[in-house]
């Protein structure tokens, strides 16, 4: 099984990505019993979703940064603003 059982929703992007890499490595090696492989696959799917969600959140933050005439950040604006 995986080295950590930290709830996926509590992981940072980096933690989730690191564990996802371990899960993929274990599954690719193929030396895990079928039941364990299924559990690993399910955890991997949850980790992948966590990483995607965190990336989307980060992209939205970056998209909300406003710049002045010189290109310097001046603050943020709501994402739904024109």
Jmol script that loads the backbone (N, CA, C; Angstrom):
load data "model"
ATOM      1  N   UNK A   1       0.858  -1.180   0.000  1.00  0.00           N
ATOM      2  CA  UNK A   1       0.000   0.000   0.000  1.00  0.00           C
ATOM      3  C   UNK A   1       0.897   1.234   0.000  1.00  0.00           C
ATOM      4  N   UNK A   2       0.319   2.394  -0.025  1.00  0.00           N
ATOM      5  CA  UNK A   2       1.100   3.627  -0.064  1.00  0.00           C
ATOM      6  C   UNK A   2       1.737   3.893   1.285  1.00  0.00           C
ATOM      7  N   UNK A   3       2.756   4.731   1.292  1.00  0.00           N
ATOM      8  CA  UNK A   3       3.483   5.036   2.517  1.00  0.00           C
ATOM      9  C   UNK A   3       2.682   5.920   3.461  1.00  0.00           C
ATOM     10  N   UNK A   4       1.794   6.709   2.954  1.00  0.00           N
ATOM     11  CA  UNK A   4       1.037   7.621   3.787  1.00  0.00           C
ATOM     12  C   UNK A   4      -0.452   7.404   3.565  1.00  0.00           C
ATOM     13  N   UNK A   5      -1.208   7.614   4.603  1.00  0.00           N
ATOM     14  CA  UNK A   5      -2.656   7.521   4.464  1.00  0.00           C
ATOM     15  C   UNK A   5      -3.290   8.847   4.847  1.00  0.00           C
ATOM     16  N   UNK A   6      -2.538   9.927   4.678  1.00  0.00           N
ATOM     17  CA  UNK A   6      -3.068  11.260   4.903  1.00  0.00           C
ATOM     18  C   UNK A   6      -4.279  11.442   3.999  1.00  0.00           C
ATOM     19  N   UNK A   7      -5.382  11.972   4.534  1.00  0.00           N
ATOM     20  CA  UNK A   7      -6.537  12.216   3.661  1.00  0.00           C
ATOM     21  C   UNK A   7      -6.133  13.108   2.489  1.00  0.00           C
ATOM     22  N   UNK A   8      -6.520  12.712   1.303  1.00  0.00           N
ATOM     23  CA  UNK A   8      -6.132  13.414   0.083  1.00  0.00           C
ATOM     24  C   UNK A   8      -6.545  14.879   0.132  1.00  0.00           C
ATOM     25  N   UNK A   9      -7.738  15.155   0.663  1.00  0.00           N
ATOM     26  CA  UNK A   9      -8.231  16.533   0.688  1.00  0.00           C
ATOM     27  C   UNK A   9      -7.416  17.440   1.619  1.00  0.00           C
ATOM     28  N   UNK A  10      -6.562  16.864   2.462  1.00  0.00           N
ATOM     29  CA  UNK A  10      -5.716  17.658   3.357  1.00  0.00           C
ATOM     30  C   UNK A  10      -4.306  17.857   2.807  1.00  0.00           C
ATOM     31  N   UNK A  11      -4.007  17.253   1.668  1.00  0.00           N
ATOM     32  CA  UNK A  11      -2.660  17.325   1.107  1.00  0.00           C
ATOM     33  C   UNK A  11      -2.443  18.598   0.306  1.00  0.00           C
ATOM     34  N   UNK A  12      -1.209  19.071   0.350  1.00  0.00           N
ATOM     35  CA  UNK A  12      -0.811  20.156  -0.547  1.00  0.00           C
ATOM     36  C   UNK A  12      -0.629  19.557  -1.939  1.00  0.00           C
ATOM     37  N   UNK A  13      -0.506  20.418  -2.938  1.00  0.00           N
ATOM     38  CA  UNK A  13      -0.259  19.952  -4.293  1.00  0.00           C
ATOM     39  C   UNK A  13       0.997  19.091  -4.338  1.00  0.00           C
ATOM     40  N   UNK A  14       2.053  19.560  -3.680  1.00  0.00           N
ATOM     41  CA  UNK A  14       3.330  18.856  -3.716  1.00  0.00           C
ATOM     42  C   UNK A  14       3.235  17.485  -3.063  1.00  0.00           C
ATOM     43  N   UNK A  15       2.540  17.400  -1.928  1.00  0.00           N
ATOM     44  CA  UNK A  15       2.369  16.115  -1.255  1.00  0.00           C
ATOM     45  C   UNK A  15       1.581  15.145  -2.137  1.00  0.00           C
ATOM     46  N   UNK A  16       0.485  15.635  -2.714  1.00  0.00           N
ATOM     47  CA  UNK A  16      -0.345  14.781  -3.558  1.00  0.00           C
ATOM     48  C   UNK A  16       0.425  14.311  -4.792  1.00  0.00           C
ATOM     49  N   UNK A  17       1.180  15.198  -5.392  1.00  0.00           N
ATOM     50  CA  UNK A  17       1.948  14.838  -6.584  1.00  0.00           C
ATOM     51  C   UNK A  17       3.009  13.790  -6.248  1.00  0.00           C
ATOM     52  N   UNK A  18       3.693  13.977  -5.124  1.00  0.00           N
ATOM     53  CA  UNK A  18       4.732  13.033  -4.704  1.00  0.00           C
ATOM     54  C   UNK A  18       4.126  11.651  -4.449  1.00  0.00           C
ATOM     55  N   UNK A  19       3.012  11.613  -3.737  1.00  0.00           N
ATOM     56  CA  UNK A  19       2.387  10.323  -3.473  1.00  0.00           C
ATOM     57  C   UNK A  19       1.838   9.708  -4.755  1.00  0.00           C
ATOM     58  N   UNK A  20       1.282  10.523  -5.639  1.00  0.00           N
ATOM     59  CA  UNK A  20       0.783  10.004  -6.911  1.00  0.00           C
ATOM     60  C   UNK A  20       1.914   9.345  -7.698  1.00  0.00           C
ATOM     61  N   UNK A  21       3.092   9.939  -7.685  1.00  0.00           N
ATOM     62  CA  UNK A  21       4.244   9.341  -8.356  1.00  0.00           C
ATOM     63  C   UNK A  21       4.583   7.981  -7.755  1.00  0.00           C
ATOM     64  N   UNK A  22       4.506   7.861  -6.427  1.00  0.00           N
ATOM     65  CA  UNK A  22       4.780   6.574  -5.765  1.00  0.00           C
ATOM     66  C   UNK A  22       3.723   5.536  -6.146  1.00  0.00           C
ATOM     67  N   UNK A  23       2.456   5.965  -6.179  1.00  0.00           N
ATOM     68  CA  UNK A  23       1.368   5.051  -6.535  1.00  0.00           C
ATOM     69  C   UNK A  23       1.569   4.532  -7.960  1.00  0.00           C
ATOM     70  N   UNK A  24       1.846   5.432  -8.883  1.00  0.00           N
ATOM     71  CA  UNK A  24       2.049   5.034 -10.284  1.00  0.00           C
ATOM     72  C   UNK A  24       3.229   4.067 -10.385  1.00  0.00           C
ATOM     73  N   UNK A  25       4.300   4.348  -9.665  1.00  0.00           N
ATOM     74  CA  UNK A  25       5.471   3.474  -9.690  1.00  0.00           C
ATOM     75  C   UNK A  25       5.111   2.066  -9.205  1.00  0.00           C
ATOM     76  N   UNK A  26       4.369   1.992  -8.107  1.00  0.00           N
ATOM     77  CA  UNK A  26       3.965   0.688  -7.582  1.00  0.00           C
ATOM     78  C   UNK A  26       3.087  -0.061  -8.585  1.00  0.00           C
ATOM     79  N   UNK A  27       2.143   0.638  -9.180  1.00  0.00           N
ATOM     80  CA  UNK A  27       1.257  -0.015 -10.146  1.00  0.00           C
ATOM     81  C   UNK A  27       2.018  -0.459 -11.389  1.00  0.00           C
ATOM     82  N   UNK A  28       2.978   0.336 -11.833  1.00  0.00           N
ATOM     83  CA  UNK A  28       3.752  -0.023 -13.023  1.00  0.00           C
ATOM     84  C   UNK A  28       4.644  -1.237 -12.780  1.00  0.00           C
ATOM     85  N   UNK A  29       5.157  -1.361 -11.557  1.00  0.00           N
ATOM     86  CA  UNK A  29       6.001  -2.517 -11.233  1.00  0.00           C
ATOM     87  C   UNK A  29       5.191  -3.806 -11.271  1.00  0.00           C
ATOM     88  N   UNK A  30       3.906  -3.725 -10.917  1.00  0.00           N
ATOM     89  CA  UNK A  30       3.042  -4.887 -10.987  1.00  0.00           C
ATOM     90  C   UNK A  30       3.280  -5.926  -9.911  1.00  0.00           C
ATOM     91  N   UNK A  31       3.968  -5.555  -8.855  1.00  0.00           N
ATOM     92  CA  UNK A  31       4.258  -6.529  -7.797  1.00  0.00           C
ATOM     93  C   UNK A  31       3.326  -6.375  -6.592  1.00  0.00           C
ATOM     94  N   UNK A  32       2.127  -5.856  -6.846  1.00  0.00           N
ATOM     95  CA  UNK A  32       1.141  -5.630  -5.799  1.00  0.00           C
ATOM     96  C   UNK A  32      -0.042  -6.568  -6.053  1.00  0.00           C
ATOM     97  N   UNK A  33      -0.573  -7.152  -4.987  1.00  0.00           N
ATOM     98  CA  UNK A  33      -1.726  -8.038  -5.114  1.00  0.00           C
ATOM     99  C   UNK A  33      -2.908  -7.285  -5.729  1.00  0.00           C
ATOM    100  N   UNK A  34      -3.828  -8.013  -6.321  1.00  0.00           N
ATOM    101  CA  UNK A  34      -4.963  -7.420  -7.022  1.00  0.00           C
ATOM    102  C   UNK A  34      -5.757  -6.474  -6.125  1.00  0.00           C
ATOM    103  N   UNK A  35      -6.124  -6.914  -4.928  1.00  0.00           N
ATOM    104  CA  UNK A  35      -6.897  -6.051  -4.023  1.00  0.00           C
ATOM    105  C   UNK A  35      -6.138  -4.768  -3.705  1.00  0.00           C
ATOM    106  N   UNK A  36      -4.837  -4.889  -3.453  1.00  0.00           N
ATOM    107  CA  UNK A  36      -4.022  -3.719  -3.157  1.00  0.00           C
ATOM    108  C   UNK A  36      -3.906  -2.823  -4.387  1.00  0.00           C
ATOM    109  N   UNK A  37      -3.830  -3.430  -5.561  1.00  0.00           N
ATOM    110  CA  UNK A  37      -3.752  -2.647  -6.799  1.00  0.00           C
ATOM    111  C   UNK A  37      -5.006  -1.811  -6.995  1.00  0.00           C
ATOM    112  N   UNK A  38      -6.155  -2.402  -6.700  1.00  0.00           N
ATOM    113  CA  UNK A  38      -7.420  -1.670  -6.831  1.00  0.00           C
ATOM    114  C   UNK A  38      -7.440  -0.488  -5.871  1.00  0.00           C
ATOM    115  N   UNK A  39      -7.025  -0.727  -4.626  1.00  0.00           N
ATOM    116  CA  UNK A  39      -6.983   0.356  -3.633  1.00  0.00           C
ATOM    117  C   UNK A  39      -5.996   1.442  -4.055  1.00  0.00           C
ATOM    118  N   UNK A  40      -4.838   1.024  -4.585  1.00  0.00           N
ATOM    119  CA  UNK A  40      -3.847   1.992  -5.071  1.00  0.00           C
ATOM    120  C   UNK A  40      -4.406   2.809  -6.225  1.00  0.00           C
ATOM    121  N   UNK A  41      -5.093   2.151  -7.140  1.00  0.00           N
ATOM    122  CA  UNK A  41      -5.678   2.848  -8.282  1.00  0.00           C
ATOM    123  C   UNK A  41      -6.694   3.885  -7.814  1.00  0.00           C
ATOM    124  N   UNK A  42      -7.539   3.499  -6.870  1.00  0.00           N
ATOM    125  CA  UNK A  42      -8.543   4.429  -6.341  1.00  0.00           C
ATOM    126  C   UNK A  42      -7.876   5.624  -5.663  1.00  0.00           C
ATOM    127  N   UNK A  43      -6.839   5.366  -4.875  1.00  0.00           N
ATOM    128  CA  UNK A  43      -6.125   6.464  -4.216  1.00  0.00           C
ATOM    129  C   UNK A  43      -5.443   7.332  -5.265  1.00  0.00           C
ATOM    130  N   UNK A  44      -4.868   6.706  -6.279  1.00  0.00           N
ATOM    131  CA  UNK A  44      -4.228   7.460  -7.352  1.00  0.00           C
ATOM    132  C   UNK A  44      -5.207   8.368  -8.068  1.00  0.00           C
ATOM    133  N   UNK A  45      -6.413   7.877  -8.298  1.00  0.00           N
ATOM    134  CA  UNK A  45      -7.433   8.700  -8.959  1.00  0.00           C
ATOM    135  C   UNK A  45      -7.788   9.901  -8.088  1.00  0.00           C
ATOM    136  N   UNK A  46      -7.907   9.692  -6.779  1.00  0.00           N
ATOM    137  CA  UNK A  46      -8.211  10.798  -5.865  1.00  0.00           C
ATOM    138  C   UNK A  46      -7.051  11.796  -5.817  1.00  0.00           C
ATOM    139  N   UNK A  47      -5.825  11.287  -5.823  1.00  0.00           N
ATOM    140  CA  UNK A  47      -4.650  12.164  -5.820  1.00  0.00           C
ATOM    141  C   UNK A  47      -4.578  12.986  -7.100  1.00  0.00           C
ATOM    142  N   UNK A  48      -4.875  12.363  -8.230  1.00  0.00           N
ATOM    143  CA  UNK A  48      -4.875  13.071  -9.519  1.00  0.00           C
ATOM    144  C   UNK A  48      -5.889  14.202  -9.499  1.00  0.00           C
ATOM    145  N   UNK A  49      -7.084  13.920  -8.985  1.00  0.00           N
ATOM    146  CA  UNK A  49      -8.114  14.949  -8.912  1.00  0.00           C
ATOM    147  C   UNK A  49      -7.667  16.080  -7.993  1.00  0.00           C
ATOM    148  N   UNK A  50      -7.039  15.754  -6.872  1.00  0.00           N
ATOM    149  CA  UNK A  50      -6.552  16.777  -5.940  1.00  0.00           C
ATOM    150  C   UNK A  50      -5.538  17.680  -6.650  1.00  0.00           C
ATOM    151  N   UNK A  51      -4.620  17.087  -7.384  1.00  0.00           N
ATOM    152  CA  UNK A  51      -3.613  17.869  -8.106  1.00  0.00           C
ATOM    153  C   UNK A  51      -4.280  18.770  -9.149  1.00  0.00           C
ATOM    154  N   UNK A  52      -5.227  18.229  -9.892  1.00  0.00           N
ATOM    155  CA  UNK A  52      -5.925  19.032 -10.891  1.00  0.00           C
ATOM    156  C   UNK A  52      -6.672  20.193 -10.243  1.00  0.00           C
ATOM    157  N   UNK A  53      -7.355  19.922  -9.127  1.00  0.00           N
ATOM    158  CA  UNK A  53      -8.097  20.968  -8.428  1.00  0.00           C
ATOM    159  C   UNK A  53      -7.167  22.068  -7.913  1.00  0.00           C
ATOM    160  N   UNK A  54      -6.035  21.674  -7.357  1.00  0.00           N
ATOM    161  CA  UNK A  54      -5.078  22.657  -6.837  1.00  0.00           C
ATOM    162  C   UNK A  54      -4.474  23.481  -7.972  1.00  0.00           C
ATOM    163  N   UNK A  55      -4.188  22.856  -9.100  1.00  0.00           N
ATOM    164  CA  UNK A  55      -3.668  23.601 -10.257  1.00  0.00           C
ATOM    165  C   UNK A  55      -4.695  24.598 -10.767  1.00  0.00           C
ATOM    166  N   UNK A  56      -5.944  24.174 -10.830  1.00  0.00           N
ATOM    167  CA  UNK A  56      -6.994  25.082 -11.288  1.00  0.00           C
ATOM    168  C   UNK A  56      -7.129  26.268 -10.345  1.00  0.00           C
ATOM    169  N   UNK A  57      -7.082  25.999  -9.047  1.00  0.00           N
ATOM    170  CA  UNK A  57      -7.178  27.073  -8.054  1.00  0.00           C
ATOM    171  C   UNK A  57      -6.020  28.057  -8.222  1.00  0.00           C
ATOM    172  N   UNK A  58      -4.824  27.538  -8.448  1.00  0.00           N
ATOM    173  CA  UNK A  58      -3.653  28.396  -8.644  1.00  0.00           C
ATOM    174  C   UNK A  58      -3.784  29.216  -9.927  1.00  0.00           C
ATOM    175  N   UNK A  59      -4.269  28.589 -10.989  1.00  0.00           N
ATOM    176  CA  UNK A  59      -4.461  29.307 -12.252  1.00  0.00           C
ATOM    177  C   UNK A  59      -5.471  30.436 -12.091  1.00  0.00           C
ATOM    178  N   UNK A  60      -6.525  30.184 -11.340  1.00  0.00           N
ATOM    179  CA  UNK A  60      -7.533  31.217 -11.109  1.00  0.00           C
ATOM    180  C   UNK A  60      -6.956  32.385 -10.322  1.00  0.00           C
ATOM    181  N   UNK A  61      -6.084  32.077  -9.351  1.00  0.00           N
ATOM    182  CA  UNK A  61      -5.431  33.154  -8.590  1.00  0.00           C
ATOM    183  C   UNK A  61      -4.557  34.002  -9.501  1.00  0.00           C
ATOM    184  N   UNK A  62      -3.787  33.355 -10.356  1.00  0.00           N
ATOM    185  CA  UNK A  62      -2.902  34.071 -11.273  1.00  0.00           C
ATOM    186  C   UNK A  62      -3.722  34.911 -12.236  1.00  0.00           C
ATOM    187  N   UNK A  63      -4.821  34.351 -12.728  1.00  0.00           N
ATOM    188  CA  UNK A  63      -5.669  35.076 -13.676  1.00  0.00           C
ATOM    189  C   UNK A  63      -6.290  36.304 -13.037  1.00  0.00           C
ATOM    190  N   UNK A  64      -6.424  36.311 -11.718  1.00  0.00           N
ATOM    191  CA  UNK A  64      -7.078  37.420 -11.030  1.00  0.00           C
ATOM    192  C   UNK A  64      -6.111  38.552 -10.682  1.00  0.00           C
ATOM    193  N   UNK A  65      -4.826  38.355 -10.931  1.00  0.00           N
ATOM    194  CA  UNK A  65      -3.848  39.405 -10.619  1.00  0.00           C
ATOM    195  C   UNK A  65      -3.988  40.541 -11.626  1.00  0.00           C
ATOM    196  N   UNK A  66      -4.090  41.754 -11.117  1.00  0.00           N
ATOM    197  CA  UNK A  66      -4.176  42.916 -11.997  1.00  0.00           C
ATOM    198  C   UNK A  66      -2.809  43.586 -12.078  1.00  0.00           C
ATOM    199  N   UNK A  67      -2.534  44.182 -13.224  1.00  0.00           N
ATOM    200  CA  UNK A  67      -1.250  44.828 -13.462  1.00  0.00           C
ATOM    201  C   UNK A  67      -1.469  46.308 -13.761  1.00  0.00           C
ATOM    202  N   UNK A  68      -0.455  47.126 -13.411  1.00  0.00           N
ATOM    203  CA  UNK A  68      -0.530  48.539 -13.763  1.00  0.00           C
ATOM    204  C   UNK A  68       0.040  48.744 -15.160  1.00  0.00           C
ATOM    205  N   UNK A  69       0.142  49.983 -15.603  1.00  0.00           N
ATOM    206  CA  UNK A  69       0.613  50.300 -16.957  1.00  0.00           C
ATOM    207  C   UNK A  69       2.033  49.798 -17.208  1.00  0.00           C
ATOM    208  N   UNK A  70       2.830  49.666 -16.143  1.00  0.00           N
ATOM    209  CA  UNK A  70       4.200  49.186 -16.277  1.00  0.00           C
ATOM    210  C   UNK A  70       4.320  47.676 -16.151  1.00  0.00           C
ATOM    211  N   UNK A  71       3.192  47.016 -15.955  1.00  0.00           N
ATOM    212  CA  UNK A  71       3.202  45.566 -15.827  1.00  0.00           C
ATOM    213  C   UNK A  71       3.442  45.069 -14.420  1.00  0.00           C
ATOM    214  N   UNK A  72       3.453  45.973 -13.446  1.00  0.00           N
ATOM    215  CA  UNK A  72       3.668  45.571 -12.054  1.00  0.00           C
ATOM    216  C   UNK A  72       2.339  45.152 -11.431  1.00  0.00           C
ATOM    217  N   UNK A  73       2.345  44.092 -10.629  1.00  0.00           N
ATOM    218  CA  UNK A  73       1.107  43.669  -9.974  1.00  0.00           C
ATOM    219  C   UNK A  73       0.567  44.764  -9.061  1.00  0.00           C
ATOM    220  N   UNK A  74      -0.728  45.003  -9.139  1.00  0.00           N
ATOM    221  CA  UNK A  74      -1.351  46.035  -8.305  1.00  0.00           C
ATOM    222  C   UNK A  74      -2.370  45.448  -7.336  1.00  0.00           C
ATOM    223  N   UNK A  75      -2.703  44.194  -7.492  1.00  0.00           N
ATOM    224  CA  UNK A  75      -3.693  43.562  -6.633  1.00  0.00           C
ATOM    225  C   UNK A  75      -4.406  42.478  -7.401  1.00  0.00           C
ATOM    226  N   UNK A  76      -5.585  42.165  -6.934  1.00  0.00           N
ATOM    227  CA  UNK A  76      -6.373  41.127  -7.600  1.00  0.00           C
ATOM    228  C   UNK A  76      -7.773  41.664  -7.872  1.00  0.00           C
ATOM    229  N   UNK A  77      -8.462  40.984  -8.749  1.00  0.00           N
ATOM    230  CA  UNK A  77      -9.833  41.335  -9.042  1.00  0.00           C
ATOM    231  C   UNK A  77     -10.663  40.058  -9.008  1.00  0.00           C
ATOM    232  N   UNK A  78     -11.933  40.137  -8.774  1.00  0.00           N
ATOM    233  CA  UNK A  78     -12.770  38.931  -8.793  1.00  0.00           C
ATOM    234  C   UNK A  78     -12.714  38.281 -10.168  1.00  0.00           C
ATOM    235  N   UNK A  79     -12.742  36.952 -10.189  1.00  0.00           N
ATOM    236  CA  UNK A  79     -12.636  36.226 -11.454  1.00  0.00           C
ATOM    237  C   UNK A  79     -13.785  36.524 -12.396  1.00  0.00           C
ATOM    238  N   UNK A  80     -14.967  36.824 -11.865  1.00  0.00           N
ATOM    239  CA  UNK A  80     -16.102  37.068 -12.736  1.00  0.00           C
ATOM    240  C   UNK A  80     -16.190  38.502 -13.234  1.00  0.00           C
ATOM    241  N   UNK A  81     -15.231  39.333 -12.836  1.00  0.00           N
ATOM    242  CA  UNK A  81     -15.216  40.726 -13.318  1.00  0.00           C
ATOM    243  C   UNK A  81     -14.772  40.739 -14.776  1.00  0.00           C
ATOM    244  N   UNK A  82     -15.341  41.630 -15.551  1.00  0.00           N
ATOM    245  CA  UNK A  82     -15.092  41.756 -16.975  1.00  0.00           C
ATOM    246  C   UNK A  82     -13.678  41.836 -17.324  1.00  0.00           C
TER     247      UNK A  82
END
end "model"
wireframe off; spacefill off
backbone 0.3
color backbone group
